[in-house]
Amino acid sequence: MMGEAAGVLTQLSEALAAAVETAGRSMVTVHARRRLPATGMVWSAEGTVVTADHVIERDEHITVTLPDGRQSPATLAGRDPGSDIAILRISDQTGFTIPTKAPEVSAKVGHLVLAAGRPSGEGPMASLGVIGAIGGPWRTSRGTQVDGYYRTDITFFPGFSGGPLVDTNGRVLGINSSRLGRGTGLTIPAAAVDKVVAQLLSGGRIRRGFLGIGSQPVRLPEALAANAGGQTTGLLIVNVEPGSPAAAGGLLIGDILIALAGAPIRDTDDLQAQLGGDRAGRPAVLTVLRGGERLEVTVTIGERS
């Protein structure tokens, strides 16, 4: 019985080592900041590398170390701080393998997974854990909506951001970020990364609308709720940035925002959802409560830099 258990553990250990080796063929070391380098993942045969945005501290003189140890210059093709994803293009398109992505529905809570990284020339590193939670669409602290996430109990070692979360077959489940989880690491699923990559490669950045207000959700008294069509909550404007679209449009501190272009605004998530890149540079009608009266204000939505 002891021999059987030892055999199972040996097989598992070999499978995990093979998974890291497989992922390592697609991992590069990204040199784009003063301190410890970070990890990147080759994403296409055209030399596209995905990494974490927060590890890119300079726009020029970026290099990557390929899996075989050679160095290649890289250019920044696009970045999105909101999703903590950046795209590099490398000159040398040899010496690496395009990773196999795991099917979207293959990951389950409780599955064993590995966070892998290549933050140095010593070869791949890895950390083992289990998937503790799988989430649907969510909004990051910068207002970006991301299609999903994996939360694990894995320790992301320094330099692991931008590296992959892989299953026991070495298939890529997503890209790891130590920035998005507010103290704990999160993984953006590969399918969500694909969407960000497509947008970045087409425009270099992801456009986001901008009003220039500080706000907080408030519950509307019954009389105000009646003026808001029965809506029970809105956003109290507590700050208006000078020179912002909100200031130019005449929004005031103390206004309660209840709708944007006819869509109810009940909280900050509702507002961020309405400030997509397609609204940037275009006028929109904002409905506010001012002094208990319902008022419509036209504001030209700005673009977040």
Backbone hydrogen bonds, N-H to C=O, Kabsch-Sander energy under -0.5 kcal/mol:
donor,donor_aa,acceptor,acceptor_aa,energy
5,A,1,M,-2.3
6,A,2,M,-2.4
7,G,3,G,-2.2
8,V,4,E,-2.3
9,L,5,A,-2.3
10,T,6,A,-2.4
11,Q,7,G,-2.3
12,L,8,V,-2.5
13,S,9,L,-2.8
14,E,10,T,-2.5
15,A,11,Q,-2.3
16,L,12,L,-2.5
17,A,13,S,-2.4
18,A,14,E,-2.3
19,A,15,A,-2.0
20,V,16,L,-2.1
21,E,17,A,-2.2
22,T,18,A,-2.5
23,A,19,A,-2.5
24,G,20,V,-2.5
25,R,21,E,-0.9
25,R,22,T,-0.8
26,S,23,A,-1.9
27,M,24,G,-0.7
28,V,40,G,-2.5
29,T,65,T,-2.1
30,V,28,V,-0.5
30,V,38,A,-2.9
31,H,29,T,-0.6
31,H,63,T,-3.0
32,A,30,V,-0.8
38,A,30,V,-2.3
39,T,161,S,-1.5
40,G,28,V,-2.4
41,M,50,V,-3.0
42,V,26,S,-2.9
43,W,48,T,-3.7
44,S,48,T,-1.1
47,G,44,S,-1.3
49,V,88,L,-3.0
50,V,41,M,-2.9
51,T,86,A,-2.2
52,A,39,T,-0.5
55,V,52,A,-1.1
56,I,53,D,-1.9
57,E,32,A,-2.5
57,E,55,V,-1.0
58,R,32,A,-0.7
62,I,74,A,-0.7
63,T,31,H,-1.5
64,V,72,S,-2.4
65,T,29,T,-2.3
66,L,64,V,-0.6
66,L,70,R,-3.5
69,G,66,L,-2.4
72,S,64,V,-2.6
74,A,62,I,-2.5
75,T,89,R,-2.4
76,L,59,D,-0.6
77,A,75,T,-0.7
77,A,87,I,-2.6
78,G,87,I,-1.2
79,R,204,G,-1.5
80,D,85,I,-2.8
83,S,80,D,-0.8
84,D,80,D,-1.0
85,I,80,D,-1.7
86,A,51,T,-2.4
87,I,78,G,-3.3
88,L,49,V,-2.7
89,R,75,T,-2.4
90,I,47,G,-2.3
91,S,73,P,-1.9
93,Q,91,S,-0.8
97,T,25,R,-1.7
101,K,99,P,-0.5
102,A,172,V,-2.4
106,S,103,P,-2.0
110,G,131,I,-2.6
111,H,108,K,-2.2
113,V,129,G,-2.6
114,L,166,V,-2.5
115,A,127,S,-2.6
116,A,114,L,-0.6
116,A,164,P,-2.5
117,G,125,M,-2.1
123,G,120,S,-0.8
125,M,117,G,-2.9
127,S,115,A,-1.9
129,G,113,V,-2.1
131,I,111,H,-1.9
132,G,130,V,-0.6
132,G,151,R,-2.7
133,A,151,R,-1.8
135,G,149,Y,-2.1
138,W,146,V,-2.4
140,T,144,T,-3.0
143,G,140,T,-2.1
146,V,138,W,-3.0
146,V,144,T,-0.6
149,Y,135,G,-1.4
150,Y,187,T,-2.1
151,R,133,A,-2.8
153,D,130,V,-1.4
156,F,154,I,-0.6
157,F,155,T,-0.9
160,F,157,F,-2.2
162,G,176,N,-2.7
163,G,160,F,-2.4
165,L,174,G,-2.1
166,V,114,L,-3.0
166,V,164,P,-0.5
167,D,171,R,-2.2
170,G,167,D,-2.2
172,V,100,T,-2.8
173,L,165,L,-3.7
174,G,165,L,-1.1
175,I,188,I,-2.2
176,N,163,G,-3.1
177,S,186,L,-2.7
182,R,179,R,-0.9
184,T,181,G,-0.5
186,L,177,S,-2.4
187,T,150,Y,-2.0
188,I,175,I,-2.6
190,A,173,L,-2.3
193,V,189,P,-2.3
194,D,190,A,-2.5
195,K,191,A,-1.3
196,V,192,A,-1.8
197,V,193,V,-3.0
198,A,194,D,-2.4
199,Q,195,K,-1.9
200,L,196,V,-2.6
201,L,197,V,-2.7
202,S,198,A,-1.3
203,G,199,Q,-1.6
204,G,200,L,-3.3
207,R,205,R,-0.6
209,G,275,L,-2.3
210,F,302,G,-1.6
214,G,239,N,-2.6
216,Q,236,L,-1.7
218,V,234,G,-2.3
220,L,232,T,-3.4
225,A,221,P,-3.0
226,A,222,E,-1.7
227,N,223,A,-1.1
228,A,224,L,-1.1
229,G,226,A,-1.2
230,G,225,A,-3.1
231,Q,228,A,-1.1
234,G,218,V,-2.0
235,L,257,L,-2.4
236,L,216,Q,-2.9
236,L,234,G,-0.6
237,I,235,L,-0.5
237,I,255,D,-3.0
238,V,214,G,-2.7
238,V,236,L,-0.6
239,N,214,G,-1.5
241,E,212,G,-2.6
244,S,241,E,-1.9
246,A,211,L,-2.5
248,A,244,S,-2.5
249,G,245,P,-2.0
250,G,246,A,-0.6
250,G,247,A,-1.0
251,L,246,A,-2.4
254,G,237,I,-2.7
255,D,252,L,-2.0
256,I,289,L,-1.9
257,L,235,L,-3.1
257,L,255,D,-0.6
258,I,287,T,-2.9
259,A,287,T,-1.4
260,L,263,A,-2.2
261,A,285,V,-3.2
263,A,260,L,-2.1
265,I,258,I,-2.7
266,R,264,P,-0.6
271,L,267,D,-1.7
272,Q,268,T,-2.8
273,A,269,D,-2.3
274,Q,270,D,-1.1
274,Q,271,L,-0.7
275,L,271,L,-0.7
275,L,272,Q,-0.8
277,G,207,R,-0.7
279,R,276,G,-1.8
280,A,276,G,-0.5
280,A,277,G,-0.8
281,G,301,I,-3.3
282,R,279,R,-2.3
284,A,299,V,-2.2
286,L,284,A,-0.6
286,L,297,V,-3.6
287,T,259,A,-2.5
288,V,286,L,-0.6
288,V,295,L,-3.1
289,L,256,I,-2.3
290,R,288,V,-0.6
290,R,293,E,-2.9
293,E,290,R,-1.7
295,L,288,V,-2.9
297,V,286,L,-3.1
299,V,284,A,-2.7
299,V,297,V,-0.6
301,I,282,R,-2.3
301,I,299,V,-0.8
302,G,210,F,-2.5
304,R,208,R,-3.1
